[in-house]
């Protein structure tokens, strides 16, 4: 059973960049898709990006393309999310998630069955 732990969140100023990391332990990541979601208090969890562990191809929410970059480090068993030009509206809890499969264009949280505990990102203006 894969377990996920996010890190890297914090308080940052608008315009800066931030790199979130998701460390995976246990189980195998082969044949899995890893994704990042975010959730603002009182709102639904929102898909950000996903990546195929085997192939490394990525998929982004269209509206977030350009400032977000998802990547994976096979040796470290980790997935990262780099956020550039941070905006106050990026403030949210960011979650890492995993699902079995090879296709990355799954953006519904119900498709993912393994979740981390989340890391808070707060962007000040």
C-alpha positions in Angstrom: 0.0 0.0 0.0 1.4 3.3 -1.1 1.6 6.1 1.5 2.1 9.7 0.5 3.5 12.6 2.6 3.6 16.2 1.3 6.0 18.8 2.3 7.2 22.2 1.2 4.3 24.4 2.0 4.5 27.6 3.9 3.9 31.4 3.8 5.3 33.0 0.7 5.0 36.4 -0.9 3.1 36.9 -4.1 5.4 36.7 -7.2 7.7 34.2 -5.6 8.1 30.5 -6.5 7.5 27.4 -4.3 8.3 23.8 -4.7 6.1 21.2 -3.1 7.2 17.6 -2.7 5.3 14.4 -2.2 7.3 11.4 -0.9 5.9 8.0 -1.5 6.6 5.0 0.7 5.5 1.4 0.6 4.0 -0.5 -2.3 5.0 0.1 -5.9 4.5 3.2 -7.9 4.9 1.4 -11.2 1.6 1.6 -13.1 0.4 4.5 -11.1 -0.6 8.1 -11.8 0.4 10.7 -9.2 -1.5 14.0 -9.0 -1.7 17.2 -7.1 -5.0 18.7 -6.0 -5.6 21.8 -3.9 -8.5 22.9 -1.7 -9.5 26.2 -0.4 -11.5 26.1 2.9 -15.2 25.8 2.1 -14.6 24.9 -1.6 -14.3 21.6 -3.5 -10.9 20.0 -4.0 -9.5 21.2 -7.3 -7.3 19.2 -9.7 -4.0 20.8 -10.5 -1.8 18.3 -12.4 -1.0 14.7 -12.8 1.9 12.6 -14.0 2.4 9.0 -15.1 5.0 7.4 -13.0 6.1 5.0 -15.7 6.1 7.4 -18.7 6.6 10.8 -17.0 4.0 12.5 -19.2 2.0 15.2 -17.5 -1.5 16.6 -17.6 -2.6 20.0 -16.3 -5.8 21.8 -15.5 -6.1 24.1 -18.5 -6.6 27.2 -16.4 -3.4 26.6 -14.4 -1.1 25.8 -17.3 2.0 27.8 -17.4 2.7 28.5 -13.7 2.5 24.9 -12.4 5.0 22.2 -13.2 4.7 18.6 -12.0 7.7 16.3 -12.1 8.8 13.0 -10.7 12.0 11.7 -9.3 12.0 7.9 -9.7 15.1 7.4 -7.6 13.7 9.4 -4.7 10.2 8.0 -5.2 8.8 11.6 -5.1 6.6 13.8 -7.1 7.1 17.6 -7.0 4.9 20.5 -7.9 6.6 23.8 -8.7 4.5 26.9 -8.6 5.8 30.1 -10.2 4.6 33.6 -9.9 2.5 32.8 -6.9 -0.8 34.6 -6.4 -2.9 35.1 -3.3 -5.5 32.9 -5.0 -3.1 30.0 -4.9 -3.6 29.9 -1.2 -4.9 26.5 -0.4 -4.0 23.1 1.1 -2.2 21.1 -1.5 -2.7 17.4 -1.6 -0.8 14.6 -3.3 -2.8 11.7 -4.6 -2.3 8.4 -6.4 -4.3 6.0 -8.6 -3.4 2.9 -10.5 -3.3 3.2 -14.3 -1.2 4.8 -17.0 -3.4 7.5 -18.4 -3.0 10.9 -16.8 -6.1 12.8 -17.9 -8.1 11.9 -14.8 -9.0 15.1 -12.9 -11.7 13.9 -10.6 -10.8 13.4 -7.0 -12.9 10.3 -6.9 -10.6 8.6 -9.3 -7.8 8.7 -6.8 -7.7 6.3 -3.9 -4.6 7.2 -2.0 -4.1 10.7 -0.5 -1.5 12.5 1.6 -2.4 14.7 4.5 -1.9 17.9 2.7 0.5 20.9 3.0 -0.7 24.5 3.5 0.4 27.1 1.1 -0.4 30.7 2.0 0.4 33.5 -0.4 0.6 37.0 0.9 0.0 40.0 -1.3 
